[in-house]
Amino acid sequence: MHKYGIILVSVFLKFTSLAQYTQQAPWQQQVDYVIDVTLDDKKHELTGDIAITYTNNSPDVLQEMYIHLWPNAYKNNETAFAKQMLENGETEFYYATEDERGEISGIAFTANGKALTTEATAHIDVLKVKFNEPLTSGEKRTLVTSFTVKIPKVFSRLGHEGQNYFISQWYPKPAVYDVNGWNPMPYLNQGEFYAEFGSFKVAVTLPSNYTLVATGECMNAGELTTTKNAVDTVPLSALNTKTVRFEAADVHDFAWFASKQWGYVTKEIDLGTTQVLARVVATEPDKKDLDHIETAIQYYSDNVGTYPYSHATVVHGELKAGGGMEYPMITLCDFMSEEVIVHEVGHNWFYGILANNERTYPWMDESINSYYEGEAMAQNKKPGLGDLNTTIMMAFVRDNY
């Protein structure tokens, strides 16, 4: 019986490995973005334009593309997000007023100067765009549209709290096309993402007295310094504006955060071959939180791979999708503690660099990241933080996927 059991297990593992292999490919698509938006902090609205250059590295000829319009998740009570919140017993969004809700509008895609036909899907935050001409293997095509985002109150990730802005999952974003075909997915509070790698060039115009931090390198000399004092009370918005530009390469998402009150503190982290600037942004930035960023950057760099970006930024702000949410180079934390910060910064590796389909395989980033978080915390010899089961369960609570 033991002999046959071993044979059965061996056969199972062989076929499982084969199945996993056939679900992978030696190619992946590339998506490059140029985005220019203006923030109206009286209407809580973004208006702007986006150019999406899509490179078809697959061997397939593509007739259409699926594009995520995730701000539409906040449009009404019929979205996948709204239904999930209600199923989970959370009624705040269900009873939200029209002013508190959000959406994206004004979408009218063109390519090569010609309008593209669009088709609704089962979800109002997923749009099907049909190409006028097939997109062949190796070909690039640029899709252009204007768009307007009505920023909701914070019910999940994207949102505003007064004139503090948490801008994530906010722009038209192509779904992933892989060996399994298209992977469109509606926005969920409990359920994360899957995206193509590429580059971002983003310009944000807003009143000049805002502090703005984001994914990528700030291209405005002197805009971000080593320290900035927070402001105790909310000031009036400046009449003059500024345009802050960011660029990022080889990432699969872009988020930005802005407030007239936030200050920040920074610290250089020496990785031997490179330097990383840790930054904590908050109404009351605490220097000790810089040490927590360093714990993650040093440990993961030593044990997984060197951190490839110039900065690691943690923003303390409003979030209702767990205790923290990660984006390339920047994370938003509703609750500032060592374990939350180490965990969220760690997601730069498991989600950011070693990306996966988080919606279908959440364990591939959450569980593995939680393991390394636990190891990083254990090196500080704090009781109870080295237990793997505890850290995994804490990750479920924090990330609420």
Buried (B, 14 or more C-beta within 10 A) or exposed (E): EEEEEEEEEEEEEEEEEEEEEEEEEEEBBBBBBBBBBBBBBEEBBBBBBBBBBBBBBBEBEBEBBBBBBBBBBBBBBEBBBBBBBEEEEBEEBEEBEEEBBBBBBEBEBEBEEEEBEBEEEEBBBBBBBEBEEEBEEEBEBEBBBBBBBBBBBBBBBBBBEEBBBBBBBBBBBBBBBBBEEBBBBBBBBBBBBBBBBBBBBBBBBBBEBBBBBBBBBBEEEEBBEEEBEBBEEEEEBEEEBBEBBBBBBEBBBBBBBBBBBBBBBBBEBEEEEEEBBBBBBBBEBEEEBBBBBBBBBBBBBEEBEEBBBEBBBBBBBBBBBBBBBBBBBBBBBBEBBBBBBBBBBBBBBBBBBBBBBBBEEBEBBBBBBBBBBBBBBBEBEEEEBBBBEBBBEBBBEBBBB
